[in-house]
Amino acid sequence: MTMIHNKDEFTAKKAALLRDIKKGLFIYPTDTIYGIGCNALDEELVHKVRDVKKRHNLPFSVIAPSKEWIREHCEITEKAEEWLNKLPGPYTLVLRLKNADTFPSAVNMGLDTLGVRIPDSWFSEVVEELGVPVVTTSANLTGHDHMTSLDDLHPVIKKNVQHIFYIGELKGSPSTLIRLDKDELEVQER
């Protein structure tokens, strides 16, 4: 059974909910749209997100627990540092990993890069408290509209998540992709 929580309910049940979301799938708000995610270090959970979304061949990004975590795991050039200083915000930074074996290949499809985010949302504080990166991908079936409210939530997605952290309708679009893994900076609106 899927449980829906607002921010106050999350705060009241924080310890139990942190334990739950470390070992299950959940929907959460970002500064743009709702995402579906899981503990990015749990390969079985990452595969479940892929199966639920029907997205089997594109890499996922993660919400990082902190900027320090990003610096520890990713190569940070001078240009990347400029973009890192813009976080939290509506950006996904694609960076080279220092060690490609840091993550289950199910997250980034075995690439030597990783998309990282720190949304300007209270849920980023939850990820910081978890202390592990969280898969971040839109809470929709691949090819369907993004979830901006509970009315948009596809029944297949809903039946496969334990918790939904809901703050009302969001009027955003997916984050801007900033590719910092190439010689030339690429900015891709999505």
N, C-alpha and C positions, 0 to 999 in steps of 0.2 A: 504494500500500500504506500502510495506517495503522500508525503506530508509537506504542507506548504507553511513556510515560516516568514515572518517579516523580520526586520532588523532587531526589534526589541525582543521578540521571541528567541531569536538566535542568541542574543546576549544572555537571556535568562537560562538557556539550556546549553551554553557554550561548550562545556567540557564534554558532554555526551555527543553533541553534534560534531565537534572536531574529531572525535574517535570514529564516528560514523562516516564522515566524508573522506577520511583517510582510506577507507576500505570499500567505497561504493561510488556509484554514479550520481551526479547531482546537477541541478540547474542553478545558475547564479547570475546576478546583474553585473554588467561592466559599465563603463562610461559611454558605451555605444549601444549594444543590444544584449540580449540574454545569451549566455553560453552554456554548453553542457561540458562537464569535465569530470576529472578524477585525479587521483594521485598519479602524476606522470612517471613515477619510479616503479609503479606496479604494472608490469607488462600485460598481465591478464585483464586488468581493468581497462587499459588503453585499447586492447583488442575489442572489449565489449563496447566501448564508445564507437570504434570503427564499425562494428557490426550494426549497432543501433542506427547510426547515421547513414549506413551503406556507403561509407567513404573508405575505400581500401587501398588507395594508391597515392594519396597526397599527404605530405607531412602535416603534422599538427604543430601549433605553437604552444607555448606555456606561459602562464602567469608566474613570474618569478617571485620568490619570497622577499627579495630585496635587491637593491642595486649592487650591494656587495656580493650577493650570490651570482649575479650576472657577471661581475668582474672576475669572480673566482673561476667560473666555468666557460667564459667566452673571451675571445680575443678582442680587446678594446683598442681601436686605433684612435687617433685624435678626433677624427670625424665621428666615430662611434660615441666617444665621450660627450661630444656636443649633443648628440641625440639622446643619450642616456640622461643628460641633465634636463631634458624636456619631459621626463617621466616623473610622476604619473601623468598619463595622458592617453589620447586615442590613437596610439601608434603601436605597431608591431615591428620590432627591430630584428632583421635577419642578420645574425652574426655567425662567424666561424667558431666552432667549439674548440677549446683547448685540447679536449680528449673526446673523440667521437664515441668512446665506449661509456660515457657518462650516463647515457640514457638507453632504455630499451629501444631497439631499432623500430619498434612499433610507433614510437612518438614521431621521429623525424625520417622514417623510412631508410635508416642507415646512412643518411647524409652526414657530412662534416659540418653542417650548419644547423642553427636552431632559431626559430622565431621566438622572441621573448617580449612580454608585455608587463606593464604595471599599470592597470587601468586607474583612472581617477574615480574610484568607487570604494565604498566602505569594505567591499569584499576583498580588496587587496590586503587589508589588515588581517582578514581571516587567513589568507594564504601565508602571510608573514608569521602568524601564530602557528600554523601547521608546520612551517619550517621545511616544506617540500614544494617543488613546483607542481602546478596544477595544469592539466591539459586545458587549453582554451580553444574552442571551436563553436561556431554558432549552433544554437539549440534548435536545429531543424534537420529534416531529412535532406540529404544532398539533392540539390536542384529545386527544393521547395523554398517558400518565403521564410525569412528570418523571424525568430520569435521576438516580438516587441511587447507583448502582453500575454496573459494566460489564454486569451481567446485565440492566439496564433499557435498555441502549443499542439503539435501533432500528437494524436493518441499513442502512436508507437513510441515516441520519445517519452511521453508521460509515464507509460506503464513500465519503462525500464530504468527510471530514476527513483531513488529513495526519498530524496529531499529536493524541494524547490525553495530557493531563497528569493522572495518576491517583494519588489518595492513599487509596483504599479507599472503603468505603461512607460516604455522608453521610446524616445523619438529619434533614434540614431540609425546609423548604418555601420557596417563592419569597419574596424580600425584601418587606418592607412598603413600600408606595408612599406617599410623603409629598408631597402636592401643595402646592407653595409658589408656584404661578403664578397663584393666584386671590386674591380679597380675604380669603376665609376659608380657614384651614388645613384640609386634608382628609387623613385617615389611612385608607388602604385596605389591610386584610389581604388577602393573595392566596392 
